[in-house]
Amino acid sequence: MTRKTLLTSLLALLLTACGGPGDNATVPQAQTAGATSADIGDHIVHFSAQTTDQLPPAVAREYNIVRSKNRAMLNVSVIRESDNTPVSATVTVKTVNLTGQLKNVTMREIREGNADTDAFVAIYYIGDTTVANRESLVFTISVSPEGVDGSSEVKFQREFFTD
């Protein structure tokens, strides 16, 4: 009888221990996605960063982008707020990881639409860099829309998962 009581008590103790976090446990919260646009006066800057393996193969081929889980791509577009028209801009980027290591990201302009009539459906700027698993990059984007004196800065951070 004592052996049965001991086994029952031990089983109850084990089940209690596996019951999940207690009242005082710290449960991590999911991070918010963060902003994907910024108002810089008469213009809105839209930005995103993702690993290039998320691109459809046809899109990667068309824009000469290497698809890889170890490459991050930055995409930036500038829209005139008054009429939602894409505009050309000078876009430069400084990218660092959390240890301060500078990551080279050279932006290039992509125009989609009718080049003969200057009626563009989209104008955006893309650049890419290598990235390691769980690496966080801080992007500081300097934007100077065509016809605007001076530039504005947009800064955001993203963590990449490659495993």
Secondary structure by P-SEA (a helix, b strand, c coil): caaaaaaaaaaaaaaaaaccccccbbbbbbbcccccccccccbbbbbcccccccccaaaaaaacccccccbbbbbbbbbccccbbbbbbbbbbbbbcccbbbbbbbbbbbbccccccccccccbbbbbbbbcccbbbbbbbbbbccccccbbbbbbbbbbbcc
